[in-house]
Amino acid sequence: MERHFDEELKNLSESLLKMGILAEKAINYSIKALVERKMELAETVIKSDNVINMLEIEIDDFCHMLLALRQPAAIDLRFITAAMKINNDLERIGDQAVNIAECALEIIKEPLLKPLIDIPQMATLAKKMIKDSIDALVNKDEALARDICKRDDKVDDLNDQIFRELLTYMMQDPKTITRAVELILVGRHLERIADHATNISEEVIYFLSGKTIMHHMEDKKQP
């Protein structure tokens, strides 16, 4: 029974890894659609979102089955509860990739406002955060998970930089407002993706150490 349970936990890890790969791919395609101005890539992201949604349901059902039938304790219980939250964050990342793809479809209709440099850089950082957060889970690497949480500031800084630059464009020429707003939205979606990757890392830390670090709870003294 114990060996079978270990195999089930391994299958759960592999399912989360698969979902993480799908989420990364969706981001990659949505940004590529924006940069290369390819509508078909954006449409592919939108159509494929259902695959991530269905996988989320499968993983959630599997977690509930494990909780009900295996009655796990200690670290196994923390892993399954963390997996349920990570599953939700990965699905949200997929949604954000769809949002970027929808923005890309609108942006492509108009002439290019400016060279896209910071947005692809943000996307690269966010994708790396997702990959590393799942790797931290699978490899039980708490140090890596903690490092990912620190990277979120860099993504936030780039998002602020993009907003300030595009705001300048809008103030100088009102005709750029529609295109600028869409690019601002892309930056916000990427910032949210990085937030979800940070959430995943926080859940990995909880799974491995039993410590809750979200909202800086780890730094607060318990009464």
N, C-alpha and C positions, 0 to 999 in steps of 0.2 A: 504493500500500500504506500509506504514512504517513498519507494523508488518511483512509483507511478506518479505521486504528487510532485516529485522533483522534475519529472518529465513534463508535467503540466505547467509548472512554473517556467521551465525553459521555453515551452511553446508560447507562453504569454510574452516573454522577453522578445522572442523572434517576431511575434505579431506587432509589437510596438516598434521594433526596428523596421519592419516592412512599412508601417504607417509613416515613420519618420522619413524614409526614403521617398515615399510618395509625396509627402509635404514639401521636401526639398525640391523635388522635380517640378512640382506645381509652381513654386516660387521662381525657379530657374526659367521655366517656359514663359511665365507672365512678364518677367523682366526682359527676357529676350524678345518677346513680342513688342514690348515698348521701345527698346533700343533699336531693333532692326525693322520696326514698323511692319510687323507681320500679323495681320488680322487672324489668320488661320491658327497661329499658335495661341493667341488669346482665347479663341473659341474652343480650342482643345482643352485648355485649363478649365474653362467653365463647364464643359460637357463631362469632364472626368471627375468633377467634384463628388459625384454620386458614389464613386468607388471608395473614396475616403470616408464618406458618410456611412456606407454599409459596413466597412471595416470597423468603424467606431462602435456600431451597434453589436457586431460580433464579439469584439473585445470586451465590451461592457457586460454582455450576457455571460461570457466565459468567466469574468471576474465574480459575478454574482453566484454562478454555479460553484466556483471554488470556495467562496465564503460560506455557502449553505451546506455543501457536502463534505468539505475537508475540515471546516472549523479551525483554520490556521491560528497560530499564536505567535507572539513575539515578532521576530524579523520577517517571517513569512506573511504575517498579517499586515505589517507595514508595507511590504512590497506590493501586495495586492491592492491595498487602499491607495498607495501612491500611483500604481499603474492605472487605476480608474481616473485619477485626476490628470495624469500625463496623457491618457487617451483623449480626454476632453480638450486639453490644450493643443494636441496635434490636429484635432478636427477643426479647431478655431483657426489654426495656422492655415489649413486648407481653405477656409472661408476667406481669410485675408488675401491669399493668393488669387482667389476668384475676384475679389474686389479690385486688386491691382490689374487683373486682366480686363475687367470692365472699364477701368480708367484708361487703359491702353487703347481700347477700341475707340474711345472718344478722342483721345489725344492724336491718334493716327489720322483722324479726319482733317486735322488742321496742319499748317506748316510747322516745322520744328521750331520751338520757341528758343531753345538754347542747347548746347551740347550736354548730353547726359553723362555726368561724371560722378557726382556724389551719390545719386540714387543707385547705380550699379554697385558702388562701393558699400553702401548700406546693405544691399541685398547679399553681397558676399559675406559680410560680417554676420548677418542674421542667419544665413544658411549654415555657416560654420558653427554658430551657437547651437542650432538645432542638432546637427550631426554630433557635436561633442557632448551635448546633454544626453542623447541616447546612448552614445558610447560610454559615458560615465555610469549610466544605469546598468548596461550589460556587463561592463567590466568592474563594476562596484568601485568606482574611482571617485572618492569624495573630494579629493584635491582638485580634480578637473571640474567637478560640479561647482565648487566654490569659485574657481577662476572664471567660469562662464558668467556668474552673477556680476562680476566686476566689469565685464565687457559691455554690459548694457549701457553704461555711461557714454561710451564712444558712439554708439548708435544714436542715443539721444542728442549728443552734440552735433552730429551730422544732420539730424532732422531739423534742429534749430537753425543750422547754417542754411539749409535748403529753404526753410520758411523765410528767413530774412532776405535772402537773395531774390526769391520770387516776389516777395512783397515790394521790393525795389522796382522790379519790372512792371508790376501792376500800377504803382504810383507814377511811373514815368510814361506809361502808355496804357490807357484803359482797354485798348483792343486786345491786350495780352491776358486780360483777367481770366477768361474761361480756361485757356490752356494752363495758366499758372495755378489756378485752383485745383485742376486735375492732378498736376504734379505735386502740389502740396498734399493732396489726399494720398498719393502713392507713398510719399514719405511717412505719413502717419500710419499707413497700413504696415509698412516695414518696421516702424517703431513698435507697433503692437505685436508683430511677429517676434521681435526680440524680447518683448515682455513675456510672451508665452514660453519662449525658450528658457528665460530666467525662471519662470514658474516651474518648468520641468526640472531644472537643476535644483531648485529648492526642495522639490519632492524627492529627488535622489538623495539629497542630504538627510532628509527626514527618514527615508527608508534605511539608510546605512547607519545613522547615528542616533535616531530617535529624537533629534533636535529640530525644533521649528525655527527657521531663520527669517521667514517672511515677516514683514512689518518690523524687522529688527528685533524680533522677540528674543533671539539668543542673547542680545545685549542687555535685556531688561532683567532686573533681579526679580525672582519669584518670591512672593510673600511667604 
